[in-house]
Amino acid sequence: MSASQQFDDHLLPLWEEKSLTTPAFVYDEAAVTNKLELLAKVRERCGCQILYSVKALSFSSLLNTIADHVDGFSASSLFECRLAREVLGEKGSIHVTSPGLSLSAIQDIANISDYLSFNSSSQWQRCKSHVERLNCGLRVNPELSFVKDDRFDPCRDYSKLGIPLSQLATLWRQQPETFAGISGIHIHTNSESENFRELEQTINKVKNALEDFMPGLDWINLGGGYLFDNTQQLDVLCSIASGLKQQNGLDVFFEPGNAIVNQAGYLVATVIDLFDSGGKTIAVLDTTVNHLPEVFEYQYKPVVLQECADGAYSYRLAGASCLSGDLFGDYCFADKLQVGSRIIFANTGAYMLVKANMFNGINLPAIYSLNSSNELRLQKEYDYGYYRSRW
Ligand SMILES: Cc1ncc(COP(=O)(O)O)c(C=O)c1O
């Protein structure tokens, strides 16, 4: 089988289109809209509201597409809020939570957003007089971990994310006046989970601990951290959301990021050099791990579309920067790579482009969209002027 035959048909332009300048970040519009349609069904079925978490991928033409299918956006800083409001205009709600909001940012955020979940009781006390027009909530850390890697686990020991549930329950009983003005709670506790039973356990724990608190609340934001790929799991999700709505009278929000954009993103690179080093063939690419920073940050091996596990040709794919650890990993291919061969990294839509940097002065990937007629459209290119303006 030739390498190109291993591609899904609609990705062939990435492989063949020589006018595509690499490195290129390509997002597949149909993959995003398919996910949004799935989420629209979840919304209809269980009466929840869906927000898109802007931090996953903030490219504005993509945000415009997403805006038509969601109830609003969730943001984690003033700049994300401003971007969200510019894209949404007057039509959707903006939810914000962050451990790092300064008083001056909160005043500006209050003017353009709708819901703000305070990360700590002291953040709430310090800022509450500035946010009177907002729906105010508390981010709660349910102290129930499902994520094995501490770096992704909002419920890790000594977590900085949210008020620990046990502390909140005690405070609520001893000083309920502290929370006058709070109308909702925010829970974001997971990462890339497909298992909504974990969410169910989390909610049961919160409900048990805050039984007196819940009747005074109007809304709950269940955060992101879940994928929506397993249709059987959607039944669990819908029963959770309907329960919160019907039994507790709460408006229910979800704010996925990864689930909407990750599978829609590809990084396309070109092999620019091949040489032997101690018996391994190094294939240097015109990209770098700094275009996929989570590969380096979390040391994982990205999916390469052309990889063929039992292929006869093995290469170490290396990035173009001076860092010796700028490596993607060892991969086998059915066909020999040449200088000029294309390498396509898949599942790179979330948390990559937003974190990409220009270390070594290597340009950022150009951004293309791939539409449902398989046409690639250049959306943005960076140049020396952009690099220069940072310094
Ligand atoms: C508070 C909050 N909400 C939503 C999200 C989106 O999570 P995901 O992209 O895993 O769905 C995050 C991600 O870090 C988050 O911190």
The ligand as an ORCA input file, in Angstrom:
! r2SCAN-3c Opt
* xyz 0 1
  C     -12.244     25.708     33.534
  C     -12.100     24.959     32.252
  N     -13.186     24.738     31.501
  C     -13.112     24.070     30.334
  C     -11.897     23.589     29.864
  C     -11.860     22.846     28.560
  O     -11.428     21.544     28.755
  P     -11.300     20.528     27.546
  O     -10.584     21.232     26.463
  O     -10.520     19.391     28.099
  O     -12.681     20.133     27.162
  C     -10.743     23.790     30.638
  C      -9.442     23.277     30.185
  O      -8.415     23.436     30.771
  C     -10.840     24.498     31.857
  O      -9.764     24.721     32.624
*
